[in-house]
Amino acid sequence: MTSNDDRLRTFRELTPLLRSLAYRMLGSVADADDIVQEAFVRWEGATAEEIRSPKAYLTTVITRLCIDSRRSARARHEQYVGTWLPEPVSEAPSAPPDASAAFAESLSLAFLILLESLSPVERAVYLLHSAFDLEYAEIAPIVGKSEDNCRQIARRATAALGARKPRFTPSREERHHLATAFAASTRTGSLDQLAALFAQDVELWSDGGPSARARFGTTRVASKPIVGKRAVARFISAAVAGAPRGFERRVADINGEPGIVGFVDGRVVSAITFVVEDGLIRSIYIVADPEKLSRISLPS
């Protein structure tokens, strides 16, 4: 086997890990794939002296490319019309066999949204340590900071995220129950049944695309967050009432957690995920941007 063959095989073996990191850094499968492709170009051109550890070298390249991408993405998101939400997926990039609970949590759409509050370097340090189990001594040369500085960055990021996370992690069964009840309530059209599932200060966020013209059903998605159980229930009821003939919704896994996929004539038109706390839905995220729904499979 030639040296080039060895390099190609090594890169392919590490690709699932690299895609997992890039997706968590960027919240976009398409952007993650572009980053992985750029990393491959650099991998092919690197010297043997540069690649003492293939995993360390490629993790460094992916992380630095993602940090640069996030810095430019932040400016784009600030110009986005309406709310920008990460791209949901039905099948996530493969997890390492020894993946931690933090690795699984870092995939959820709600957690990816929380990560948006961090700077690119904070996000990188947090993910590399908490989700990918790297030591601070390994992270320091990747992000160009000292080991102590990385430790401080991770501490600040953990505190910032912890202040916004639910106090208790609901079980998968509880999430599935609420998603099923949500779907059933939208079929009956009962505002009271729907509102009963929500926390008093529930928030609804929706992403219809850069022009905010995509639709959930046939109702224009909300350009600003909607707050309050009655207001959210009215918005959802109106959206479903105006849906085209043949609109269906089913419970399905989205980013590893139970959510709801809406579709018409076999075409996915929305993906809905939730934050659950104390047995009620605290936050609702609706992605209706057609360009962000290509990785959502129709539920069987």
Backbone as CSV, one residue per row, in Angstrom:
resi,resn,N_x,N_y,N_z,CA_x,CA_y,CA_z,C_x,C_y,C_z
1,MET,0.839,-1.190,0.000,0.000,0.000,0.000,0.880,1.250,0.000
2,THR,0.547,2.215,-0.826,1.360,3.419,-0.940,1.094,4.346,0.238
3,SER,1.988,5.332,0.382,1.818,6.327,1.439,0.516,7.095,1.261
4,ASN,0.175,7.418,0.006,-1.076,8.128,-0.264,-2.279,7.290,0.137
5,ASP,-2.198,5.984,-0.105,-3.284,5.093,0.291,-3.433,5.071,1.805
6,ASP,-2.308,5.056,2.507,-2.339,5.074,3.968,-2.997,6.358,4.477
7,ARG,-2.636,7.464,3.862,-3.200,8.747,4.275,-4.709,8.786,4.037
8,LEU,-5.131,8.300,2.891,-6.552,8.301,2.571,-7.320,7.433,3.548
9,ARG,-6.777,6.256,3.859,-7.447,5.359,4.792,-7.549,5.997,6.176
10,THR,-6.469,6.633,6.635,-6.473,7.284,7.945,-7.503,8.402,7.997
11,PHE,-7.560,9.204,6.932,-8.518,10.307,6.905,-9.945,9.773,6.948
12,ARG,-10.220,8.723,6.198,-11.562,8.151,6.199,-11.940,7.613,7.569
13,GLU,-10.982,7.037,8.275,-11.259,6.520,9.609,-11.597,7.637,10.584
14,LEU,-10.983,8.796,10.395,-11.208,9.917,11.305,-12.346,10.837,10.870
15,THR,-12.861,10.645,9.659,-13.890,11.547,9.131,-15.126,11.655,10.022
16,PRO,-15.695,10.555,10.557,-16.869,10.715,11.436,-16.602,11.628,12.622
17,LEU,-15.430,11.498,13.229,-15.072,12.360,14.351,-14.966,13.814,13.902
18,LEU,-14.337,14.036,12.752,-14.141,15.397,12.251,-15.478,16.048,11.898
19,ARG,-16.373,15.288,11.279,-17.695,15.821,10.921,-18.505,16.146,12.178
20,SER,-18.379,15.281,13.197,-19.094,15.523,14.449,-18.648,16.828,15.087
21,LEU,-17.345,17.072,15.105,-16.821,18.304,15.681,-17.238,19.513,14.851
22,ALA,-17.097,19.420,13.535,-17.427,20.556,12.670,-18.913,20.902,12.744
23,TYR,-19.781,19.892,12.805,-21.223,20.163,12.887,-21.568,20.857,14.201
24,ARG,-20.979,20.402,15.296,-21.246,21.028,16.592,-20.686,22.443,16.666
25,MET,-19.606,22.680,15.965,-19.037,24.026,15.936,-19.870,24.982,15.087
26,LEU,-20.455,24.487,13.993,-21.082,25.363,13.006,-22.601,25.290,12.976
27,GLY,-23.192,24.172,13.414,-24.641,24.038,13.354,-25.178,23.882,11.951
28,SER,-24.330,23.457,11.028,-24.729,23.286,9.624,-23.985,22.097,9.042
29,VAL,-24.719,21.146,8.500,-24.098,19.969,7.893,-23.326,20.368,6.640
30,ALA,-23.927,21.220,5.824,-23.263,21.632,4.584,-21.953,22.348,4.883
31,ASP,-21.969,23.264,5.852,-20.743,23.975,6.211,-19.726,23.028,6.823
32,ALA,-20.199,22.066,7.623,-19.291,21.090,8.223,-18.615,20.256,7.150
33,ASP,-19.379,19.845,6.156,-18.796,19.049,5.072,-17.751,19.850,4.293
34,ASP,-18.018,21.144,4.091,-17.037,22.005,3.407,-15.746,22.098,4.212
35,ILE,-15.892,22.210,5.530,-14.717,22.303,6.395,-13.911,21.005,6.349
36,VAL,-14.607,19.875,6.382,-13.918,18.583,6.324,-13.188,18.424,4.993
37,GLN,-13.790,18.889,3.909,-13.143,18.814,2.611,-11.894,19.687,2.569
38,GLU,-11.969,20.870,3.152,-10.802,21.756,3.216,-9.703,21.128,4.068
39,ALA,-10.107,20.452,5.153,-9.119,19.771,5.999,-8.412,18.658,5.221
40,PHE,-9.151,17.981,4.338,-8.553,16.918,3.538,-7.498,17.478,2.588
41,VAL,-7.784,18.634,2.001,-6.812,19.278,1.110,-5.520,19.593,1.879
42,ARG,-5.683,20.107,3.084,-4.501,20.423,3.890,-3.782,19.146,4.340
43,TRP,-4.557,18.121,4.616,-3.990,16.826,5.017,-3.116,16.252,3.903
44,GLU,-3.615,16.350,2.677,-2.844,15.824,1.547,-1.533,16.595,1.345
45,GLY,-1.549,17.898,1.669,-0.365,18.707,1.423,0.589,18.795,2.598
46,ALA,0.216,18.204,3.739,1.059,18.304,4.928,2.261,17.366,4.834
47,THR,3.352,17.773,5.477,4.539,16.932,5.512,4.440,15.938,6.661
48,ALA,5.287,14.906,6.601,5.296,13.900,7.661,5.652,14.521,9.002
49,GLU,6.530,15.540,8.981,6.921,16.199,10.217,5.749,16.939,10.864
50,GLU,4.834,17.450,10.035,3.672,18.162,10.570,2.662,17.205,11.175
51,ILE,2.659,15.969,10.702,1.644,15.001,11.140,2.284,13.975,12.066
52,ARG,2.586,14.401,13.258,3.108,13.431,14.232,1.978,12.566,14.776
53,SER,0.818,13.172,14.942,-0.390,12.447,15.355,-1.508,12.845,14.408
54,PRO,-1.981,11.935,13.550,-3.047,12.283,12.596,-4.283,12.868,13.265
55,LYS,-4.715,12.265,14.384,-5.910,12.756,15.068,-5.703,14.174,15.595
56,ALA,-4.546,14.413,16.220,-4.271,15.745,16.762,-4.144,16.772,15.642
57,TYR,-3.477,16.403,14.566,-3.295,17.329,13.449,-4.643,17.713,12.839
58,LEU,-5.482,16.715,12.559,-6.755,16.995,11.895,-7.737,17.696,12.828
59,THR,-7.718,17.352,14.104,-8.572,18.059,15.060,-8.198,19.533,15.117
60,THR,-6.893,19.809,15.069,-6.427,21.190,15.078,-6.872,21.928,13.824
61,VAL,-6.698,21.306,12.679,-7.093,21.942,11.418,-8.594,22.218,11.398
62,ILE,-9.404,21.225,11.767,-10.861,21.381,11.774,-11.270,22.497,12.729
63,THR,-10.711,22.503,13.924,-11.093,23.501,14.922,-10.755,24.908,14.453
64,ARG,-9.560,25.093,13.915,-9.161,26.434,13.478,-9.994,26.910,12.288
65,LEU,-10.281,26.001,11.367,-11.138,26.369,10.237,-12.535,26.746,10.720
66,CYS,-13.036,26.011,11.703,-14.370,26.301,12.237,-14.400,27.630,12.987
67,ILE,-13.360,27.929,13.724,-13.293,29.215,14.418,-13.331,30.358,13.411
68,ASP,-12.561,30.242,12.342,-12.583,31.277,11.292,-13.960,31.371,10.653
69,SER,-14.580,30.216,10.396,-15.901,30.200,9.774,-16.941,30.827,10.682
70,ARG,-16.859,30.554,11.977,-17.834,31.104,12.914,-17.699,32.623,13.005
71,ARG,-16.496,33.129,12.932,-16.314,34.574,13.003,-16.996,35.282,11.843
72,SER,-16.928,34.686,10.659,-17.612,35.281,9.511,-19.106,34.998,9.560
73,ALA,-19.484,33.842,10.122,-20.901,33.490,10.215,-21.642,34.398,11.171
74,ARG,-20.966,34.829,12.232,-21.623,35.707,13.201,-22.115,36.978,12.536
75,ALA,-21.320,37.525,11.634,-21.738,38.736,10.919,-22.941,38.430,10.017
76,ARG,-22.925,37.251,9.378,-24.063,36.879,8.519,-25.330,36.693,9.343
77,HIS,-25.219,36.067,10.503,-26.390,35.821,11.344,-26.983,37.135,11.851
78,GLU,-26.127,38.133,12.105,-26.630,39.423,12.567,-27.457,40.118,11.494
79,GLN,-27.196,39.802,10.218,-27.943,40.403,9.117,-29.137,39.542,8.694
80,TYR,-29.311,38.406,9.329,-30.369,37.450,8.992,-31.728,38.048,9.332
81,VAL,-32.672,37.905,8.432,-34.025,38.393,8.685,-34.754,37.348,9.538
82,GLY,-35.162,37.738,10.729,-35.815,36.790,11.622,-34.797,36.040,12.457
83,THR,-35.197,34.891,12.957,-34.355,34.087,13.845,-33.537,33.079,13.046
84,TRP,-32.238,32.993,13.363,-31.400,31.957,12.775,-31.331,30.778,13.740
85,LEU,-31.656,29.577,13.245,-31.549,28.357,14.041,-30.625,27.377,13.327
86,PRO,-29.953,26.494,14.072,-29.087,25.500,13.429,-29.865,24.568,12.512
87,GLU,-29.139,23.922,11.624,-29.739,22.969,10.691,-30.014,21.641,11.412
88,PRO,-31.280,21.191,11.438,-31.578,19.925,12.114,-31.214,18.726,11.243
89,VAL,-30.998,17.584,11.897,-30.670,16.359,11.178,-31.452,15.191,11.780
90,SER,-31.796,14.236,10.926,-32.408,13.001,11.412,-31.336,12.018,11.854
91,GLU,-30.289,11.916,11.051,-29.172,11.028,11.379,-27.931,11.881,11.586
92,ALA,-27.439,11.860,12.807,-26.282,12.681,13.144,-24.997,12.000,12.725
93,PRO,-23.909,12.780,12.586,-22.606,12.166,12.341,-22.313,11.110,13.397
94,SER,-21.675,10.042,13.001,-21.432,8.910,13.893,-20.705,9.344,15.161
95,ALA,-21.141,8.749,16.281,-20.502,9.034,17.556,-19.398,8.024,17.827
96,PRO,-18.327,8.440,18.510,-17.299,7.484,18.894,-17.906,6.397,19.791
97,PRO,-17.360,5.184,19.769,-17.923,4.096,20.569,-17.931,4.376,22.064
98,ASP,-17.001,5.213,22.535,-16.918,5.529,23.957,-17.445,6.930,24.251
99,ALA,-18.378,7.406,23.431,-18.885,8.773,23.574,-19.543,8.968,24.943
100,SER,-19.343,10.151,25.505,-19.883,10.477,26.818,-21.305,11.017,26.701
101,ALA,-21.943,11.182,27.873,-23.271,11.784,27.886,-23.214,13.218,27.375
102,ALA,-22.123,13.915,27.676,-21.967,15.293,27.200,-21.881,15.346,25.682
103,PHE,-21.295,14.316,25.072,-21.204,14.260,23.611,-22.604,14.164,23.014
104,ALA,-23.444,13.303,23.589,-24.815,13.152,23.095,-25.612,14.432,23.306
105,GLU,-25.464,15.062,24.480,-26.192,16.292,24.765,-25.807,17.404,23.798
106,SER,-24.538,17.435,23.409,-24.059,18.522,22.555,-24.640,18.468,21.151
107,LEU,-25.349,17.380,20.823,-25.963,17.259,19.503,-27.341,17.897,19.447
108,SER,-28.040,17.975,20.573,-29.433,18.438,20.550,-29.520,19.848,19.982
109,LEU,-30.623,20.109,19.288,-30.792,21.422,18.666,-30.831,22.516,19.729
110,ALA,-31.477,22.226,20.851,-31.560,23.222,21.920,-30.167,23.572,22.435
111,PHE,-29.284,22.564,22.550,-27.946,22.836,23.061,-27.113,23.570,22.015
112,LEU,-27.277,23.225,20.744,-26.576,23.958,19.690,-26.978,25.431,19.703
113,ILE,-28.238,25.692,20.034,-28.704,27.076,20.124,-28.046,27.778,21.311
114,LEU,-27.913,27.078,22.438,-27.216,27.644,23.588,-25.772,27.996,23.236
115,LEU,-25.135,27.123,22.464,-23.741,27.341,22.097,-23.554,28.616,21.274
116,GLU,-24.634,29.090,20.635,-24.541,30.312,19.839,-24.178,31.520,20.695
117,SER,-24.406,31.422,22.004,-24.105,32.547,22.887,-22.613,32.661,23.190
118,LEU,-21.836,31.637,22.838,-20.399,31.652,23.117,-19.620,32.240,21.945
119,SER,-18.448,32.764,22.237,-17.554,33.196,21.168,-17.009,31.956,20.465
120,PRO,-16.454,32.100,19.259,-15.910,30.929,18.553,-14.873,30.164,19.361
121,VAL,-13.968,30.866,20.028,-12.940,30.174,20.812,-13.556,29.515,22.040
122,GLU,-14.481,30.194,22.709,-15.166,29.593,23.859,-15.898,28.316,23.443
123,ARG,-16.555,28.378,22.306,-17.282,27.208,21.820,-16.327,26.061,21.546
124,ALA,-15.194,26.357,20.931,-14.216,25.323,20.614,-13.662,24.689,21.884
125,VAL,-13.249,25.513,22.833,-12.669,24.984,24.077,-13.696,24.149,24.829
126,TYR,-14.911,24.661,24.917,-15.958,23.924,25.641,-16.220,22.561,25.003
127,LEU,-16.400,22.546,23.692,-16.710,21.288,23.003,-15.540,20.311,23.073
128,LEU,-14.351,20.777,22.832,-13.192,19.883,22.832,-12.997,19.232,24.199
129,HIS,-13.262,19.986,25.265,-13.072,19.421,26.602,-14.279,18.603,27.067
130,SER,-15.469,19.193,26.983,-16.647,18.545,27.564,-17.209,17.428,26.698
131,ALA,-17.251,17.638,25.383,-17.862,16.648,24.501,-16.853,15.675,23.908
132,PHE,-15.630,16.168,23.637,-14.646,15.326,22.966,-13.520,14.869,23.894
133,ASP,-13.649,15.202,25.172,-12.774,14.658,26.230,-11.294,14.954,26.038
134,LEU,-10.944,16.083,25.462,-9.537,16.460,25.353,-9.097,17.167,26.634
135,GLU,-7.874,16.941,27.028,-7.314,17.638,28.173,-6.944,19.065,27.764
136,TYR,-6.867,19.944,28.772,-6.549,21.340,28.474,-5.162,21.477,27.838
137,ALA,-4.249,20.573,28.206,-2.909,20.615,27.603,-2.971,20.292,26.112
138,GLU,-3.959,19.501,25.699,-4.131,19.179,24.287,-4.853,20.310,23.549
139,ILE,-5.754,20.984,24.246,-6.559,22.046,23.626,-5.745,23.314,23.413
140,ALA,-4.830,23.589,24.341,-4.078,24.854,24.308,-3.422,25.137,22.960
141,PRO,-2.647,24.194,22.381,-2.020,24.510,21.086,-3.023,24.587,19.938
142,ILE,-4.166,23.960,20.094,-5.184,23.994,19.034,-5.742,25.407,18.881
143,VAL,-6.043,26.049,20.016,-6.679,27.372,19.964,-5.688,28.509,20.204
144,GLY,-4.407,28.164,20.426,-3.394,29.195,20.618,-3.499,29.923,21.935
145,LYS,-3.914,29.213,22.985,-4.010,29.789,24.327,-3.181,28.944,25.290
146,SER,-2.921,29.478,26.457,-2.223,28.695,27.466,-3.178,27.683,28.085
147,GLU,-2.613,26.687,28.744,-3.445,25.676,29.388,-4.343,26.294,30.454
148,ASP,-3.790,27.190,31.277,-4.591,27.841,32.309,-5.692,28.704,31.701
149,ASN,-5.360,29.375,30.610,-6.355,30.203,29.936,-7.498,29.349,29.406
150,CYS,-7.181,28.201,28.825,-8.219,27.292,28.330,-9.114,26.817,29.470
151,ARG,-8.513,26.545,30.614,-9.285,26.108,31.774,-10.262,27.208,32.207
152,GLN,-9.802,28.448,32.202,-10.654,29.573,32.570,-11.773,29.783,31.546
153,ILE,-11.423,29.645,30.268,-12.427,29.791,29.204,-13.517,28.737,29.361
154,ALA,-13.112,27.509,29.612,-14.079,26.430,29.776,-14.968,26.670,30.994
155,ARG,-14.375,27.186,32.071,-15.147,27.454,33.286,-16.209,28.528,33.023
156,ARG,-15.810,29.586,32.321,-16.768,30.651,32.007,-17.873,30.142,31.082
157,ALA,-17.492,29.374,30.087,-18.480,28.845,29.143,-19.462,27.912,29.847
158,THR,-18.955,27.052,30.717,-19.813,26.126,31.451,-20.800,26.882,32.333
159,ALA,-20.328,27.929,32.993,-21.203,28.737,33.844,-22.271,29.449,33.022
160,ALA,-21.864,29.992,31.864,-22.824,30.704,31.009,-23.901,29.763,30.480
161,LEU,-23.501,28.580,30.064,-24.464,27.618,29.540,-25.337,27.059,30.657
162,GLY,-24.723,26.802,31.804,-25.474,26.236,32.916,-26.578,27.144,33.403
163,ALA,-26.370,28.457,33.304,-27.384,29.411,33.750,-28.622,29.381,32.871
164,ARG,-28.491,28.852,31.661,-29.622,28.852,30.716,-30.200,27.472,30.464
165,LYS,-29.531,26.441,30.981,-30.019,25.076,30.779,-31.107,24.736,31.791
166,PRO,-32.027,23.804,31.443,-32.993,23.322,32.431,-32.282,22.708,33.630
167,ARG,-32.893,22.817,34.788,-32.269,22.303,36.008,-32.118,20.788,35.979
168,PHE,-33.105,20.121,35.391,-33.081,18.667,35.343,-33.245,18.209,33.892
169,THR,-32.567,17.137,33.548,-32.654,16.599,32.198,-33.835,15.643,32.117
170,PRO,-34.831,15.957,31.283,-35.986,15.055,31.183,-35.607,13.748,30.498
171,SER,-36.336,12.702,30.808,-36.074,11.409,30.175,-36.558,11.426,28.737
172,ARG,-36.058,10.482,27.974,-36.508,10.352,26.590,-38.016,10.066,26.539
173,GLU,-38.496,9.280,27.487,-39.921,8.944,27.534,-40.773,10.191,27.757
174,GLU,-40.308,11.078,28.639,-41.057,12.306,28.894,-41.072,13.201,27.663
175,ARG,-39.936,13.309,26.982,-39.880,14.101,25.747,-40.818,13.532,24.693
176,HIS,-40.800,12.201,24.550,-41.647,11.547,23.546,-43.122,11.755,23.882
177,HIS,-43.465,11.659,25.167,-44.856,11.859,25.587,-45.341,13.257,25.234
178,LEU,-44.527,14.275,25.523,-44.940,15.647,25.242,-44.993,15.923,23.746
179,ALA,-44.056,15.350,22.980,-44.098,15.525,21.522,-45.362,14.890,20.951
180,THR,-45.717,13.703,21.458,-46.934,13.013,20.995,-48.170,13.819,21.356
181,ALA,-48.201,14.342,22.584,-49.347,15.137,23.021,-49.451,16.431,22.213
182,PHE,-48.312,17.026,21.895,-48.295,18.243,21.084,-48.892,17.961,19.706
183,ALA,-48.434,16.894,19.071,-48.943,16.546,17.742,-50.435,16.272,17.785
184,ALA,-50.889,15.555,18.823,-52.318,15.236,18.940,-53.146,16.499,19.140
185,SER,-52.637,17.435,19.932,-53.378,18.668,20.194,-53.508,19.531,18.948
186,THR,-52.505,19.493,18.080,-52.612,20.278,16.842,-53.638,19.666,15.899
187,ARG,-53.896,18.378,16.056,-54.919,17.741,15.204,-56.325,18.116,15.669
188,THR,-56.523,18.198,16.980,-57.850,18.536,17.498,-58.142,20.021,17.380
189,GLY,-57.090,20.833,17.329,-57.278,22.279,17.231,-57.692,22.933,18.534
190,SER,-57.560,22.214,19.663,-57.973,22.748,20.949,-56.876,23.629,21.542
191,LEU,-57.183,24.918,21.699,-56.219,25.834,22.305,-55.916,25.446,23.742
192,ASP,-56.946,25.019,24.475,-56.753,24.663,25.874,-55.846,23.445,26.016
193,GLN,-56.057,22.429,25.181,-55.211,21.240,25.245,-53.767,21.586,24.913
194,LEU,-53.594,22.437,23.930,-52.246,22.819,23.515,-51.569,23.650,24.605
195,ALA,-52.275,24.645,25.118,-51.701,25.531,26.130,-51.356,24.768,27.406
196,ALA,-52.095,23.689,27.703,-51.844,22.910,28.912,-50.482,22.216,28.888
197,LEU,-49.895,22.096,27.715,-48.583,21.446,27.587,-47.436,22.414,27.843
198,PHE,-47.731,23.722,27.916,-46.690,24.735,27.935,-46.453,25.314,29.328
199,ALA,-45.200,25.690,29.579,-44.891,26.501,30.743,-45.507,27.887,30.550
200,GLN,-45.737,28.592,31.634,-46.400,29.898,31.555,-45.643,30.854,30.645
201,ASP,-44.307,30.815,30.721,-43.480,31.746,29.936,-42.844,31.058,28.730
202,VAL,-43.522,30.077,28.163,-42.998,29.351,27.005,-42.614,30.325,25.891
203,GLU,-41.537,29.983,25.165,-41.089,30.796,24.041,-41.096,29.962,22.768
204,LEU,-41.499,30.564,21.668,-41.470,29.903,20.369,-40.550,30.690,19.440
205,TRP,-39.602,29.967,18.852,-38.655,30.557,17.904,-38.812,29.821,16.575
206,SER,-38.815,30.569,15.477,-38.976,29.916,14.174,-38.024,30.521,13.153
207,ASP,-37.518,29.656,12.291,-36.551,30.038,11.261,-37.129,29.646,9.907
208,GLY,-37.532,30.659,9.151,-38.097,30.383,7.843,-37.142,30.644,6.699
209,GLY,-35.899,30.983,7.008,-34.939,31.261,5.951,-34.550,32.725,5.952
210,PRO,-33.553,33.094,5.134,-33.033,34.457,5.115,-34.073,35.514,4.799
211,SER,-35.093,35.148,4.011,-36.110,36.133,3.649,-37.347,36.030,4.528
212,ALA,-37.347,35.061,5.441,-38.487,34.836,6.343,-39.772,34.577,5.580
213,ARG,-39.654,33.949,4.417,-40.852,33.681,3.628,-41.247,32.214,3.625
214,ALA,-40.410,31.372,4.206,-40.796,29.965,4.288,-41.978,29.851,5.241
215,ARG,-42.676,28.739,5.167,-43.898,28.637,5.948,-43.976,27.339,6.735
216,PHE,-44.642,27.426,7.885,-45.006,26.249,8.664,-46.489,26.074,8.405
217,GLY,-46.872,25.038,7.647,-48.218,25.000,7.109,-48.293,26.054,6.036
218,THR,-49.242,26.984,6.153,-49.277,28.103,5.205,-49.163,29.438,5.918
219,THR,-48.918,29.409,7.208,-48.788,30.654,7.950,-47.338,31.096,7.969
220,ARG,-47.109,32.370,7.697,-45.746,32.882,7.711,-45.123,32.650,9.081
221,VAL,-43.880,32.200,9.096,-43.215,31.945,10.368,-43.012,33.263,11.100
222,ALA,-42.891,33.186,12.413,-42.740,34.390,13.224,-41.336,34.951,13.059
223,SER,-41.232,36.244,12.774,-39.920,36.869,12.607,-39.281,37.182,13.951
224,LYS,-40.088,37.208,15.020,-39.589,37.444,16.361,-40.123,36.348,17.284
225,PRO,-39.446,36.092,18.394,-39.945,35.075,19.328,-41.342,35.421,19.837
226,ILE,-42.146,34.404,20.041,-43.473,34.562,20.632,-43.399,34.020,22.051
227,VAL,-43.919,34.771,23.016,-43.784,34.411,24.424,-45.158,34.315,25.078
228,GLY,-45.339,33.303,25.939,-46.587,33.133,26.678,-47.419,31.994,26.127
229,LYS,-47.989,31.204,27.025,-48.654,29.970,26.600,-49.857,30.222,25.685
230,ARG,-50.648,31.236,25.956,-51.816,31.484,25.106,-51.391,32.019,23.739
231,ALA,-50.409,32.919,23.720,-49.940,33.476,22.448,-49.310,32.399,21.574
232,VAL,-48.515,31.520,22.180,-47.886,30.434,21.423,-48.937,29.452,20.924
233,ALA,-49.904,29.130,21.767,-50.958,28.205,21.362,-51.769,28.775,20.196
234,ARG,-52.071,30.069,20.244,-52.820,30.696,19.142,-52.027,30.676,17.848
235,PHE,-50.721,30.957,17.935,-49.888,30.955,16.726,-49.865,29.570,16.086
236,ILE,-49.654,28.541,16.890,-49.574,27.188,16.356,-50.915,26.747,15.792
237,SER,-51.999,27.048,16.493,-53.331,26.673,16.007,-53.642,27.349,14.683
238,ALA,-53.281,28.626,14.554,-53.518,29.347,13.305,-52.684,28.769,12.173
239,ALA,-51.440,28.379,12.493,-50.564,27.816,11.471,-51.124,26.506,10.945
240,VAL,-51.572,25.656,11.861,-52.102,24.354,11.450,-53.439,24.514,10.729
241,ALA,-54.276,25.444,11.201,-55.576,25.671,10.558,-55.408,26.104,9.110
242,GLY,-54.325,26.820,8.825,-54.091,27.286,7.459,-53.252,26.362,6.625
243,ALA,-52.937,25.184,7.156,-52.078,24.246,6.424,-52.772,23.708,5.183
244,PRO,-52.022,23.378,4.147,-52.619,22.852,2.918,-53.190,21.458,3.126
245,ARG,-54.044,21.064,2.220,-54.613,19.715,2.260,-53.475,18.688,2.228
246,GLY,-53.578,17.702,3.068,-52.567,16.653,3.100,-51.440,16.903,4.078
247,PHE,-51.502,18.042,4.807,-50.454,18.313,5.789,-50.525,17.297,6.925
248,GLU,-49.392,16.688,7.243,-49.322,15.705,8.320,-48.152,16.038,9.226
249,ARG,-48.249,15.508,10.440,-47.138,15.668,11.369,-46.963,14.375,12.141
250,ARG,-45.695,14.007,12.374,-45.401,12.772,13.094,-44.221,12.987,14.032
251,VAL,-44.236,12.254,15.126,-43.116,12.282,16.061,-41.950,11.522,15.441
252,ALA,-40.763,12.111,15.507,-39.566,11.493,14.929,-38.342,12.044,15.651
253,ASP,-37.253,11.316,15.564,-36.015,11.787,16.169,-35.417,12.928,15.345
254,ILE,-35.107,14.019,16.022,-34.425,15.161,15.417,-33.239,15.489,16.317
255,ASN,-32.052,15.394,15.770,-30.827,15.628,16.554,-30.795,14.771,17.812
256,GLY,-31.241,13.537,17.666,-31.136,12.577,18.755,-32.234,12.645,19.793
257,GLU,-33.217,13.534,19.616,-34.293,13.667,20.599,-35.649,13.665,19.897
258,PRO,-36.713,13.225,20.592,-38.041,13.239,19.978,-38.491,14.648,19.617
259,GLY,-38.920,14.807,18.373,-39.462,16.064,17.903,-40.607,15.752,16.952
260,ILE,-40.977,16.723,16.142,-42.089,16.523,15.201,-41.662,16.978,13.811
261,VAL,-41.915,16.120,12.838,-41.653,16.441,11.435,-42.987,16.700,10.755
262,GLY,-43.122,17.854,10.095,-44.317,18.165,9.317,-44.028,17.966,7.837
263,PHE,-44.985,17.393,7.110,-44.742,17.144,5.690,-46.043,17.188,4.903
264,VAL,-45.897,17.470,3.623,-47.017,17.541,2.689,-46.638,16.771,1.435
265,ASP,-47.429,15.774,1.080,-47.176,14.986,-0.134,-45.744,14.458,-0.190
266,GLY,-45.261,13.967,0.952,-43.933,13.381,0.993,-42.800,14.378,1.059
267,ARG,-43.103,15.667,1.185,-42.062,16.713,1.254,-42.040,17.296,2.655
268,VAL,-40.880,17.258,3.299,-40.741,17.805,4.649,-40.836,19.329,4.599
269,VAL,-41.713,19.904,5.431,-41.897,21.356,5.435,-41.552,21.981,6.784
270,SER,-41.352,21.169,7.812,-40.982,21.736,9.107,-40.386,20.668,10.006
271,ALA,-39.528,21.117,10.909,-38.961,20.249,11.948,-39.082,21.006,13.261
272,ILE,-39.712,20.384,14.247,-39.993,21.051,15.520,-39.309,20.300,16.653
273,THR,-38.576,21.021,17.474,-37.945,20.433,18.649,-38.324,21.253,19.877
274,PHE,-38.087,20.672,21.055,-38.556,21.279,22.293,-37.478,21.293,23.373
275,VAL,-37.617,22.241,24.277,-36.924,22.191,25.569,-37.989,21.881,26.612
276,VAL,-37.759,20.831,27.379,-38.732,20.375,28.371,-38.173,20.608,29.766
277,GLU,-39.010,21.158,30.641,-38.596,21.385,32.025,-39.810,21.248,32.935
278,ASP,-39.638,20.475,34.025,-40.704,20.268,35.010,-41.974,19.736,34.359
279,GLY,-41.814,18.844,33.384,-42.954,18.192,32.770,-43.719,19.034,31.776
280,LEU,-43.199,20.226,31.435,-43.867,21.114,30.491,-42.887,21.557,29.413
281,ILE,-43.420,22.021,28.287,-42.593,22.529,27.195,-42.239,23.979,27.499
282,ARG,-40.941,24.249,27.601,-40.485,25.595,27.939,-40.117,26.396,26.703
283,SER,-39.565,25.711,25.688,-39.176,26.392,24.447,-39.544,25.507,23.263
284,ILE,-39.916,26.145,22.162,-40.262,25.443,20.923,-39.427,26.056,19.810
285,TYR,-38.786,25.204,19.023,-37.985,25.670,17.897,-38.546,25.064,16.618
286,ILE,-38.947,25.912,15.691,-39.510,25.458,14.418,-38.565,25.872,13.288
287,VAL,-38.042,24.899,12.569,-37.230,25.174,11.390,-38.084,24.884,10.160
288,ALA,-38.340,25.923,9.374,-39.154,25.771,8.170,-38.422,26.260,6.928
289,ASP,-37.152,26.574,7.073,-36.327,26.978,5.928,-36.081,25.745,5.057
290,PRO,-36.566,25.725,3.816,-36.392,24.536,2.964,-34.943,24.102,2.818
291,GLU,-34.012,25.064,2.817,-32.604,24.722,2.641,-32.012,24.020,3.865
292,LYS,-32.723,24.089,4.993,-32.229,23.441,6.206,-32.937,22.118,6.504
293,LEU,-33.792,21.677,5.619,-34.589,20.482,5.890,-34.177,19.276,5.053
294,SER,-33.114,19.406,4.291,-32.722,18.315,3.392,-32.177,17.104,4.144
295,ARG,-31.747,17.289,5.398,-31.229,16.164,6.175,-32.274,15.594,7.127
296,ILE,-33.532,15.986,6.956,-34.613,15.438,7.764,-35.346,14.384,6.952
297,SER,-35.401,13.180,7.499,-36.058,12.067,6.802,-37.532,12.026,7.152
298,LEU,-38.326,11.560,6.201,-39.748,11.348,6.475,-39.904,10.212,7.480
299,PRO,-40.640,10.440,8.572,-40.836,9.350,9.526,-41.701,8.254,8.943
300,SER,-41.413,7.018,9.306,-42.191,5.900,8.764,-43.510,5.754,9.495
